[in-house]
């Protein structure tokens, strides 16, 4: 079906505003031209797209169905325009990144600093959310990149996965549990102690729960928090044993405020990954940031 794109353009703005006059103003054409274009499109498609009541219009069910696809096409075009703008020597533009607080603080800060020094005119927009929400933001086209803690099954077919770093989780305790230092503990014996954990919706907590299920262990924590920094502080003052990424406690280990518990069972590593969208082009500015992380794009 060969239909002039301009007819779809008129249809998009008419459907967006539900007002031929506003669509005409946006397109810098007359209201009559809008009306004629809609009639032409309806004739070519052999279907009514709008219902007209005096000065008011609304989409027919068929019109609503078509509008969803046309709207997606316009979003893709806008994304293409953003990419072309960024090509201009990266002298202006933006990179939109979604990542958790923990990933930003412990993994991204030096790269963000380097990127800003290299491309000072590119605005960096950071959205701090848990990893599952970061994936959703990328799926919806709200951000260009998501940097997430990965569970193998999570990304889905619409996202590209670029491995970034392997991370190791550890069980930790403070001086109140010093009697456990140097002991080789089983997971079952460890489960009898008070625990402080991240909330159930966090990727770290879900990874731990899945790992413990293999040993038929379920933890009932004394405290659940959404901040890993608070979790570490609570562990320091002896409220319980915790489970965190090893990279987050380097200073506390050096200062001997915390120690890592030795286990009979090995805790598997997991992956921090950079995610991009398969269907939405990644802007050049975002590609440069990914390359800065040591990932070939």
C-alpha positions as CSV (number, residue, x, y, z in Angstrom):
1,X,0.0,0.0,0.0
2,X,1.7,3.2,-1.2
3,X,0.6,6.1,0.9
4,X,2.3,9.5,1.1
5,X,4.0,9.9,4.5
6,X,2.7,13.5,4.7
7,X,-0.9,12.0,5.1
8,X,0.3,10.0,8.1
9,X,2.0,13.1,9.5
10,X,-1.3,15.0,9.4
11,X,-3.1,12.1,10.9
12,X,-0.6,11.9,13.7
13,X,-1.0,15.5,14.8
14,X,-4.8,15.4,14.3
15,X,-4.9,12.3,16.5
16,X,-2.5,13.7,19.0
17,X,-4.5,17.0,19.5
18,X,-7.9,15.7,18.6
19,X,-8.4,19.1,17.0
20,X,-7.9,19.9,13.3
21,X,-7.3,23.5,14.0
22,X,-4.4,22.7,16.4
23,X,-3.0,20.2,14.0
24,X,-3.1,22.8,11.3
25,X,-1.3,25.4,13.5
26,X,1.4,22.8,14.3
27,X,1.9,21.9,10.7
28,X,1.6,25.5,9.4
29,X,-1.2,24.5,7.0
30,X,-4.8,25.4,6.8
31,X,-7.5,23.6,8.7
32,X,-9.1,22.8,5.3
33,X,-5.8,21.1,4.2
34,X,-5.9,19.0,7.4
35,X,-9.4,17.9,6.7
36,X,-8.7,17.1,3.0
37,X,-5.6,15.0,4.0
38,X,-7.6,13.0,6.5
39,X,-10.2,12.3,3.9
40,X,-7.6,11.2,1.4
41,X,-6.0,8.8,4.0
42,X,-9.4,7.4,4.9
43,X,-10.2,6.8,1.2
44,X,-6.8,5.1,0.6
45,X,-7.3,2.9,3.7
46,X,-11.0,2.3,3.0
47,X,-11.8,3.0,6.7
48,X,-13.1,5.9,8.8
49,X,-10.4,7.2,11.2
50,X,-12.3,10.0,13.0
51,X,-15.8,10.6,14.2
52,X,-16.8,14.3,13.9
53,X,-19.3,16.0,16.2
54,X,-19.6,19.7,15.3
55,X,-16.2,21.1,16.2
56,X,-15.1,18.1,18.3
57,X,-13.4,15.0,16.8
58,X,-12.3,11.7,18.3
59,X,-10.6,8.6,16.9
60,X,-12.7,5.6,15.9
61,X,-11.5,2.3,17.3
62,X,-9.8,1.6,14.0
63,X,-8.2,5.1,14.2
64,X,-7.0,4.4,17.7
65,X,-5.4,1.2,16.5
66,X,-3.6,2.9,13.6
67,X,-2.5,5.9,15.8
68,X,-0.6,3.6,18.1
69,X,1.6,2.4,15.2
70,X,2.0,5.8,13.7
71,X,3.0,7.2,17.1
72,X,5.7,4.6,17.5
73,X,7.0,5.5,14.0
74,X,7.2,9.2,15.0
75,X,9.0,8.3,18.2
76,X,11.6,6.3,16.1
77,X,12.0,9.3,13.7
78,X,12.6,11.6,16.7
79,X,15.2,9.2,18.0
80,X,16.9,9.3,14.6
81,X,16.9,13.1,14.7
82,X,18.5,13.0,18.1
83,X,21.2,10.7,16.8
84,X,21.9,13.0,13.8
85,X,22.2,16.0,16.2
86,X,24.8,14.1,18.3
87,X,26.9,13.4,15.3
88,X,27.9,17.1,15.1
89,X,31.3,16.4,16.8
90,X,29.5,15.8,20.1
91,X,29.5,19.5,20.7
92,X,26.0,19.3,22.1
93,X,23.5,16.6,23.2
94,X,22.9,14.4,26.1
95,X,23.4,10.9,27.4
96,X,20.6,9.4,29.6
97,X,21.7,6.7,32.0
98,X,19.7,4.6,34.4
99,X,21.6,2.9,37.3
100,X,21.2,2.0,40.9
101,X,22.8,4.2,43.6
102,X,25.2,1.4,44.4
103,X,26.4,0.9,40.8
104,X,26.8,4.7,40.4
105,X,28.8,5.1,43.5
106,X,31.1,2.0,43.3
107,X,31.4,1.4,39.5
108,X,30.4,4.4,37.4
109,X,31.8,7.5,39.1
110,X,35.3,7.5,37.6
111,X,33.9,6.9,34.1
112,X,31.3,9.7,34.5
113,X,34.2,12.0,35.5
114,X,36.3,11.0,32.5
115,X,33.3,11.3,30.1
116,X,32.5,14.8,31.4
117,X,36.1,15.9,31.0
118,X,36.3,14.5,27.5
119,X,32.9,15.8,26.3
120,X,32.1,18.8,28.5
121,X,29.2,19.9,26.3
122,X,27.3,16.7,26.6
123,X,24.7,16.7,29.4
124,X,24.7,13.6,31.6
125,X,21.3,12.7,32.9
126,X,21.4,10.0,35.7
127,X,18.2,8.3,36.8
128,X,18.7,6.4,40.1
129,X,16.4,3.4,40.4
130,X,16.7,-0.3,41.3
131,X,17.9,-2.5,38.4
132,X,14.5,-3.9,37.4
133,X,13.1,-0.4,37.1
134,X,16.2,0.7,35.1
135,X,15.4,-2.1,32.6
136,X,11.8,-0.9,32.3
137,X,12.9,2.7,31.7
138,X,15.1,1.5,28.8
139,X,12.4,-0.7,27.4
140,X,10.1,2.4,27.3
141,X,12.7,4.6,25.6
142,X,13.1,6.9,28.7
143,X,16.9,6.3,28.9
144,X,19.6,5.4,26.4
145,X,21.6,3.0,28.6
146,X,20.8,1.0,31.7
147,X,23.7,-0.3,33.9
148,X,22.3,-3.1,36.0
149,X,22.9,-6.1,38.2
150,X,21.9,-8.9,36.0
151,X,19.9,-12.0,36.7
152,X,20.3,-14.3,33.6
153,X,16.7,-14.4,32.7
154,X,15.8,-10.7,33.1
155,X,16.8,-8.7,30.1
156,X,14.3,-10.1,27.6
157,X,14.5,-10.1,23.8
158,X,14.2,-6.4,23.3
159,X,17.5,-5.5,25.0
160,X,21.1,-6.0,24.1
161,X,23.4,-7.1,27.0
162,X,27.0,-5.9,27.1
163,X,28.9,-7.5,30.0
164,X,30.8,-4.9,32.1
165,X,32.1,-6.3,35.4
166,X,31.9,-9.6,37.4
167,X,31.0,-8.9,41.0
168,X,31.4,-11.1,44.1
169,X,28.9,-11.0,46.9
170,X,30.1,-11.9,50.5
171,X,28.6,-12.4,53.9
172,X,29.9,-9.9,56.4
173,X,29.9,-9.2,60.1
174,X,31.2,-6.7,62.6
175,X,33.2,-6.9,65.8
176,X,30.1,-8.2,67.7
177,X,30.5,-11.5,65.8
178,X,34.3,-11.7,66.0
179,X,34.0,-15.2,67.4
180,X,33.1,-16.3,63.9
181,X,36.3,-14.8,62.3
182,X,38.4,-17.4,60.7
183,X,35.8,-20.2,61.1
184,X,34.6,-22.2,58.1
185,X,30.8,-21.9,58.3
186,X,28.1,-23.8,56.5
187,X,25.2,-21.9,55.1
188,X,22.8,-23.8,57.4
189,X,24.7,-22.8,60.5
190,X,24.9,-19.2,59.3
191,X,21.1,-19.1,58.9
192,X,20.7,-19.3,62.7
193,X,22.2,-15.8,63.2
194,X,20.3,-12.5,62.9
195,X,20.4,-11.1,59.4
196,X,20.3,-7.6,57.9
197,X,19.3,-7.7,54.2
198,X,18.3,-5.5,51.3
199,X,14.6,-5.5,50.5
200,X,13.0,-8.4,48.6
201,X,12.6,-6.4,45.3
202,X,16.3,-5.7,45.0
203,X,18.4,-7.7,42.5
204,X,21.0,-8.6,45.2
205,X,18.3,-10.0,47.5
206,X,16.6,-12.0,44.8
207,X,20.0,-13.4,43.8
208,X,20.7,-14.4,47.4
209,X,17.2,-16.0,47.9
210,X,17.6,-18.0,44.7
211,X,21.1,-19.2,45.8
212,X,19.9,-20.2,49.2
213,X,16.9,-22.1,47.8
214,X,19.3,-24.6,46.3
215,X,20.2,-25.5,49.9
216,X,16.6,-25.4,51.1
217,X,17.4,-22.3,53.3
218,X,15.1,-19.3,53.8
219,X,16.2,-16.3,55.8
220,X,13.9,-14.2,57.9
221,X,15.9,-11.0,58.4
222,X,15.7,-8.8,61.5
223,X,16.0,-5.7,59.3
224,X,15.3,-5.0,55.6
225,X,16.6,-1.8,54.0
226,X,16.7,-0.3,50.5
227,X,20.2,1.3,51.1
228,X,23.3,-0.7,51.0
229,X,25.3,2.1,52.7
230,X,22.9,1.9,55.7
231,X,23.1,-1.9,55.6
232,X,26.9,-1.7,56.0
233,X,26.6,0.8,58.9
234,X,24.0,-1.3,60.7
235,X,26.3,-4.3,60.3
236,X,29.3,-2.3,61.7
237,X,27.3,-1.7,65.0
238,X,26.6,-5.3,65.4
239,X,22.9,-5.6,64.6
240,X,23.5,-8.7,62.6
241,X,25.2,-10.4,59.6
242,X,24.7,-9.0,56.1
243,X,25.2,-9.9,52.5
244,X,26.7,-7.3,50.1
245,X,28.9,-6.8,47.1
246,X,32.6,-7.1,48.2
247,X,33.5,-3.9,46.3
248,X,31.2,-1.9,48.7
249,X,33.2,-2.7,51.9
250,X,36.8,-2.1,50.9
251,X,37.3,0.7,53.4
252,X,35.5,-1.1,56.2
253,X,37.7,-4.1,55.7
254,X,40.8,-2.0,55.6
255,X,39.7,-0.3,58.9
256,X,38.8,-3.7,60.4
257,X,35.3,-2.5,61.1
258,X,34.0,-5.5,59.2
259,X,35.2,-8.9,58.2
260,X,34.2,-11.5,55.5
261,X,32.8,-14.7,56.8
262,X,34.4,-17.9,55.4
263,X,31.9,-20.4,53.9
264,X,32.0,-24.1,53.0
265,X,29.8,-23.3,50.0
266,X,31.0,-21.0,47.2
267,X,28.8,-18.0,46.5
268,X,28.6,-17.6,42.7
269,X,29.7,-14.4,41.0
270,X,27.2,-12.3,39.1
271,X,27.3,-9.8,36.3
272,X,27.0,-6.0,36.0
273,X,25.9,-5.3,32.4
274,X,25.3,-2.4,30.1
275,X,21.9,-2.7,28.4
276,X,20.9,-1.0,25.2
277,X,17.6,-1.3,23.2
278,X,17.5,-3.5,20.1
279,X,14.9,-1.4,18.3
280,X,15.7,2.1,19.4
281,X,19.0,3.5,18.0
282,X,21.6,4.3,20.7
283,X,22.7,7.9,20.3
284,X,26.3,8.5,19.5
285,X,26.9,10.2,22.9
286,X,25.7,7.0,24.6
287,X,27.9,4.9,22.3
288,X,30.9,6.9,23.3
289,X,30.2,6.4,27.0
290,X,29.8,2.6,26.5
291,X,33.2,2.6,24.7
292,X,34.7,4.5,27.6
293,X,33.7,1.6,29.8
294,X,36.0,-0.7,27.7
295,X,33.1,-2.2,25.7
296,X,33.2,-2.4,21.9
297,X,30.0,-1.1,20.5
